[in-house]
Amino acid sequence: MEGFLTVAQVAGRAGVHTGSVYRWLDDPDVPLTRHRAGNGRVWIPEAEADAWIATRNTLTVVPAPKAS
């Protein structure tokens, strides 16, 4: 399907196990849409997957408290 990725493809791009992608799909806070094909295969919109991977891989620096 044009513009869609399989769970395995998303996992490969994100560098995670496919089980992590299924957990993301089940998490209401993760903006990924699951589309099921007639054969049971799950497809995820490529743009959504790329945006989530970029957000997920962005480092957040939290300043350490100053020693007293």
N, C-alpha and C positions, 0 to 999 in steps of 0.2 A: 504494500500500500504506500503510495506516494505521500510523503510528509509525516509518516508514522514510523515508530521504532518498536521492535519487540522488547520484551523484558530483558532478554539476554543482551541486546544491543545497548539498552540504557545502562545496564550493569557494567558492560565493557567500557562505555564512555566515562562512567562515574568511578570506575575502579573498585567496585564493590561486588558482593555475591548477589545472585538473583533474588535470594530471600530478602535482602535489604530493599530491593525495588518493590517487592510485594508488600512489605511492611509500609513503605512510603505510600503505596496506593491505598492501603487501609487506613492511613492516618488522615483525618479530616483537615489537619493543619497544613498538609503538603498539597500544593496546587497542581496535582497531576490528575488527568482524566483517563479513566480506563475504558477502552473500547474493545468489545469481544467480537471476534470473527465467528463465522458459522462453525469452524472447526475447533473452537474453544481457545484459540490463540488470543492473547491479550496484546493490544496495540496501544501505544502511547503517542500523542502528538509530539513530533520532534521538537518544535519550538518550546513547548512546555517542559520537556525533558532537559533541553539545553539550558533553559533559564533556571530550572531547579538545581541542576548540577553546578552552574556558575555561582548561584547563591550559597549552596551547600559548601562549596570549596573556598568561599571567601573567609579569610582569617579575621577574627574579631579580637582585637588587642584589649585586654582588660588591665588597667594599671594596678600594680601591686601596692598594697598599703605601705606607707612609710614606716620604717622601724622606729620605735620610740626609745 
